[in-house]
Amino acid sequence: MNSAFTKHSDTVPAKIEVPAPTAWPIVMAFGLTLAFAGLLTAGSVSILGAVLTIAGAVGWFREVLPAESREGLPLVQEEVAVQTTRETVEQIAGIGAASRAWLPLEIYPISAGIKGGLAGGAVMALLAMLYGGLSGNGIWHGINLLAAGLFPAMATQTATQVGTFNLHEFLVAVPIHLVISLLAGLLYGAMLPMTPRRPILLGGFVAPLLWSGMMYGSLAFINPVMNQRIDWPWFVLCQIAFGIVAGVVVVVQERISTRQNVPLMVRMGVEAEGLVLEHQKENQEDLR
């Protein structure tokens, strides 16, 4: 019977067998990447990717079947001694000596994210209308572009025609804008307590710039008409305005304490908090 260890003595092995390194998984992953990239570039790229994927899969399986490729590594015995000059464990300031650090200790309620999303969305819509008026395309230009992905006929319209009020496009664009604004507001409500020192920097600049970068790379697939007609400097300005307003509205809301340190039975509603505290006191008295 084969053993995974090469015995150096009766108790200490000299070597340990481990799976041998192989590059076939990387070849297979690269082939899959080329196969899908060819869907957006050229068919020859997909063919090359398919060939590499099959070659990588076959090579990988041959490394493990019918027998797994293994190699022996020397086993070095080391004695690790843990030493410290500290006699006590330092407590986090503001937590207390008998409490565990649960972070964040306070969060914003869901209503804060909703308020922030609605306020930021309103400011963004006003800036979009202001851009439409200043550019001469019409105040409804930016709002109608938001729904352009669902109206293919808008691809042949002029900028002035797109900026004209249309009830069908308005009824589609408003719910889209509200849903996106509310989701972003809820994200701010959950994200800002994690960076309490500079919430405006994160919510007003970092997050909008990241979001704008993601939109720049994917808008051509999500909304091609909007991607052709969008003014990116104004778009980024609107995103920053949304982030600042939503961040300020969320930050000024009153925080609520988290229930992370409350026993699970209390959070599930199985027991009342007072009963749990009585049980804990009784247990402490019994230990004494």
C-alpha positions in Angstrom: 0.0 0.0 0.0 1.4 3.4 -1.0 1.8 6.0 1.7 1.7 9.7 1.3 4.8 10.0 3.5 8.4 8.9 3.0 9.4 7.7 6.4 12.5 9.2 7.9 11.9 7.6 11.2 9.0 5.9 12.9 7.4 9.2 14.0 8.8 12.0 11.8 8.4 11.9 8.0 11.2 13.2 5.8 9.0 14.2 2.9 5.3 14.8 2.2 3.6 14.3 -1.1 1.6 17.1 -2.6 -0.1 17.6 -6.0 2.4 18.5 -8.7 2.2 22.0 -10.1 0.5 22.4 -13.5 -0.2 25.2 -16.0 -3.2 23.5 -17.7 -5.8 25.3 -15.5 -4.4 28.7 -16.7 -4.4 27.6 -20.3 -8.1 26.5 -19.9 -9.0 29.8 -18.2 -7.3 31.8 -20.9 -9.1 29.8 -23.6 -12.5 30.5 -22.0 -11.7 34.2 -21.9 -10.8 34.2 -25.6 -13.9 32.2 -26.5 -16.2 34.8 -24.9 -14.1 37.8 -26.0 -14.5 36.6 -29.6 -18.3 37.2 -29.3 -17.5 40.9 -29.3 -14.5 40.9 -31.6 -14.0 38.3 -34.2 -14.9 34.6 -34.8 -11.3 33.6 -35.1 -10.7 34.6 -31.5 -13.5 32.4 -30.3 -12.1 29.5 -32.4 -8.6 29.9 -30.8 -10.2 30.2 -27.4 -12.2 26.9 -28.0 -9.0 25.1 -29.0 -7.1 26.3 -26.0 -10.0 25.5 -23.7 -10.2 21.9 -25.0 -6.4 21.5 -24.8 -6.3 22.9 -21.3 -9.2 20.6 -20.2 -7.5 17.5 -21.7 -4.1 18.4 -20.2 -5.6 19.0 -16.8 -7.5 15.7 -16.7 -4.4 13.8 -17.8 -2.6 15.3 -14.8 -5.1 13.7 -12.4 -6.4 10.6 -14.3 -5.9 7.7 -14.1 -3.2 8.6 -11.5 -2.7 12.0 -9.9 0.7 13.6 -10.5 2.4 14.2 -7.2 5.8 15.4 -6.0 7.6 15.1 -2.7 8.6 18.1 -0.6 11.0 17.9 2.3 9.3 18.3 5.7 11.2 20.6 8.0 10.4 20.5 11.7 10.4 23.9 13.4 9.7 24.8 16.9 7.7 28.1 17.1 7.8 29.9 20.4 5.2 32.7 20.9 6.4 35.4 23.2 4.9 38.7 24.1 5.8 41.5 26.5 2.1 42.5 27.1 0.5 41.2 30.2 -3.0 42.2 29.4 -5.2 42.6 26.3 -5.9 46.2 25.4 -9.6 47.1 24.9 -10.9 49.2 22.0 -11.8 52.7 23.2 -15.5 53.2 23.8 -16.4 49.6 23.7 -16.0 48.6 27.3 -14.0 46.0 29.1 -16.7 43.3 29.1 -18.0 43.9 25.5 -16.9 42.6 22.2 -16.2 45.1 19.4 -19.1 45.0 16.9 -18.7 47.3 14.0 -20.4 49.4 12.9 -22.1 50.1 16.3 -24.6 52.4 14.7 -26.2 52.5 11.3 -28.6 54.6 9.4 -32.3 53.5 9.1 -33.7 52.5 5.7 -35.6 55.7 5.6 -32.3 57.7 5.5 -31.3 55.9 2.3 -34.7 56.5 0.7 -34.6 60.2 1.6 -31.0 60.5 0.3 -31.9 58.7 -2.9 -34.9 60.9 -3.6 -33.1 64.1 -2.8 -30.1 63.2 -5.0 -32.3 62.0 -7.8 -34.2 65.3 -7.8 -31.0 67.3 -8.0 -29.7 65.1 -10.8 -32.9 65.6 -12.8 -32.7 69.3 -12.3 -29.1 69.4 -13.6 -30.0 67.2 -16.6 -32.8 69.7 -17.4 -30.5 72.6 -17.0 -28.0 71.0 -19.4 -30.8 70.4 -21.9 -31.8 74.0 -21.8 -28.2 75.4 -22.0 -27.3 73.1 -24.9 -30.4 74.0 -26.9 -31.6 70.4 -27.1 -34.6 70.9 -24.8 -35.1 70.4 -21.1 -36.4 66.8 -21.7 -33.3 65.7 -23.6 -31.6 64.0 -20.7 -34.8 62.4 -19.3 -35.8 61.0 -22.7 -32.3 59.6 -23.2 -32.7 57.5 -20.1 -35.6 55.6 -21.8 -34.0 55.6 -25.2 -32.9 52.0 -24.8 -36.5 50.9 -24.9 -37.4 53.0 -27.9 -35.2 52.1 -30.9 -36.9 54.7 -33.1 -35.1 57.4 -31.1 -31.8 56.4 -32.7 -32.9 58.2 -35.9 -34.3 61.3 -34.2 -32.4 64.6 -34.0 -31.2 66.1 -30.7 -34.1 68.6 -30.8 -36.7 65.8 -31.3 -35.2 63.8 -28.5 -35.5 66.9 -26.2 -39.2 67.3 -27.0 -41.7 66.1 -24.3 -43.1 62.7 -25.0 -45.6 61.2 -22.5 -44.6 57.5 -23.2 -40.9 58.2 -22.8 -41.5 60.3 -19.7 -43.6 57.5 -18.1 -40.8 55.0 -18.7 -37.9 57.3 -17.7 -39.3 58.4 -14.4 -39.6 54.9 -12.8 -36.2 54.0 -14.1 -34.7 57.1 -12.6 -36.5 56.6 -9.3 -35.5 53.0 -8.9 -31.8 53.7 -9.6 -31.8 56.7 -7.2 -33.5 54.7 -4.4 -31.1 51.8 -4.8 -28.1 54.2 -4.8 -29.5 55.9 -1.7 -30.0 52.6 0.1 -26.4 51.7 -0.8 -25.2 55.0 0.7 -27.1 54.4 3.9 -25.4 51.0 4.3 -21.9 52.2 3.1 -21.4 55.5 4.8 -21.4 54.2 8.4 -18.3 52.2 7.5 -16.4 55.4 6.8 -17.7 57.8 9.4 -14.7 60.2 9.2 -15.0 61.3 5.6 -18.5 60.3 4.4 -18.8 63.2 1.8 -15.5 62.2 0.2 -16.7 58.6 -0.3 -20.3 59.4 -1.2 -19.7 62.6 -3.1 -16.6 61.8 -5.1 -15.2 58.3 -4.9 -18.5 56.4 -5.4 -19.8 58.7 -8.3 -16.4 58.5 -10.1 -16.4 54.7 -9.8 -20.0 54.5 -10.9 -19.3 56.8 -13.9 -16.3 54.6 -14.9 -18.5 51.5 -14.9 -21.2 53.3 -17.0 -18.6 54.5 -19.5 -17.5 50.9 -20.2 -21.0 49.3 -20.3 -23.4 52.0 -21.5 -22.8 51.0 -25.2 -24.5 47.6 -24.4 -27.1 48.9 -22.0 -28.3 52.0 -23.9 -26.6 52.5 -27.3 -28.6 55.6 -28.1 -27.7 57.3 -24.8 -24.1 56.3 -25.3 -23.9 58.1 -28.7 -25.6 61.3 -27.4 -24.4 61.6 -23.8 -22.2 64.5 -22.7 -19.8 62.7 -20.3 -18.6 65.8 -18.4 -22.2 66.8 -17.5 -23.0 63.2 -16.7 -20.1 63.0 -14.2 -21.1 66.4 -12.8 -24.6 65.0 -12.2 -23.3 61.9 -10.5 -21.1 64.0 -8.2 -24.1 66.2 -7.4 -26.2 63.2 -6.6 -23.5 61.7 -4.4 -23.0 65.0 -2.4 -26.7 65.6 -1.9 -27.5 62.0 -1.1 -24.5 61.7 1.2 -25.4 64.9 3.1 -29.1 63.9 3.5 -28.1 60.4 4.8 -25.4 61.7 7.2 -27.7 64.2 8.9 -30.2 61.5 9.7 -30.2 60.1 13.2 -28.4 56.8 13.6 -29.8 53.7 15.3 -27.9 51.2 17.3 -27.3 47.8 15.9 -28.4 44.6 17.6 -25.3 42.7 16.8 -24.5 42.1 20.5 -28.1 41.0 21.3 -28.4 37.2 21.8 -29.7 35.3 18.7 -32.8 34.1 20.5 -33.8 37.6 21.3 -33.3 38.8 17.7 -35.4 35.8 16.5 -38.2 36.7 18.9 -38.0 33.4 20.7 -37.2 35.0 24.1 -37.6 38.5 25.5 -34.5 40.5 26.3 -35.4 40.8 30.0 -35.7 37.0 30.4 -32.3 36.5 28.8 -30.7 39.0 31.2 -32.4 37.2 34.1 -30.9 33.9 32.9 -27.5 35.4 32.6 -27.7 36.8 36.2 -28.8 33.5 37.5 -26.0 31.7 35.8 -23.4 34.2 37.2 -24.8 33.6 40.7 -24.7 29.9 40.3 -21.0 30.1 39.3 -20.2 32.1 42.4 
